[in-house]
Amino acid sequence: MLKFTKDHEWLRLDGDVAVVGITDHAQEQLGDLVFVELPGVGASFDQGAAAAVVESVKAASDIYAPVAGEVTEVNEAVVAEPGLVNTDPAGQGWLFKMTITDKAQLDGLLDEAGYKALIAG
């Protein structure tokens, strides 16, 4: 199941773990990423809290936790090679994984049709 936020993060459920990244639309708007700052494993975030930062030649942007939870893993590959977020944002360019503390928050996220409507304006 793939869900989206209005802030252009995506969330993919893998059992009880949420894999989080930014959408293709977001990476296109940002341009070529040159820096990624990820949270530490064990960090806890409320839904909507700034959890990571991506920086491009154009701007820096906070990445928000789509749901409340605790970070269980980070993608060190995108720290070493930020361009992975540009070339494969929904695959190898994932940012972090987290356990979800309140699965009811998933209901407030957008499905793919809702997200496409959001970016279409």
HUFEN-V39635 format. One record per backbone hydrogen bond with DSSP energy under -1.0 kcal/mol. NH is the residue of the N-H (numbers start at 1). CO is the residue of the C=O. E is the energy in kcal/mol with one decimal. If there is no record, write none. Layout:
NH_CO_E + NH_CO_E
This chain:
3_11_-2.7 + 4_110_-2.4 + 5_9_-2.2 + 8_5_-1.5 + 10_21_-2.6 + 11_3_-2.5 + 12_19_-2.5 + 13_1_-1.7 + 14_17_-3.3 + 17_14_-1.5 + 18_98_-3.4 + 19_12_-3.0 + 20_96_-3.0 + 21_10_-1.8 + 23_8_-2.5 + 27_23_-2.2 + 28_24_-2.1 + 29_25_-2.2 + 30_26_-2.2 + 31_27_-2.1 + 34_55_-3.1 + 35_55_-1.7 + 37_53_-3.2 + 42_71_-2.8 + 43_40_-2.1 + 45_69_-2.7 + 48_65_-3.3 + 49_46_-2.1 + 51_63_-3.5 + 52_63_-1.7 + 53_37_-2.5 + 54_61_-2.5 + 55_35_-2.8 + 56_59_-3.2 + 57_32_-1.3 + 61_54_-3.0 + 63_52_-3.1 + 65_49_-2.7 + 69_45_-2.2 + 70_99_-1.1 + 71_43_-3.0 + 72_97_-2.7 + 73_97_-1.4 + 75_95_-2.4 + 76_74_-1.2 + 78_75_-1.2 + 80_76_-2.0 + 81_77_-2.2 + 84_81_-2.2 + 85_82_-1.9 + 87_83_-2.5 + 88_84_-2.4 + 91_88_-1.6 + 93_88_-2.7 + 94_91_-1.4 + 95_20_-3.1 + 96_20_-1.4 + 97_73_-3.0 + 98_18_-2.4 + 99_70_-2.5 + 100_16_-1.1 + 101_68_-2.1 + 105_102_-2.0 + 106_103_-1.5 + 107_104_-1.2 + 108_105_-1.2 + 109_106_-1.5 + 110_4_-3.0 + 115_111_-2.4 + 116_112_-2.5 + 117_113_-2.0 + 118_114_-1.8 + 119_115_-2.3 + 120_116_-1.4
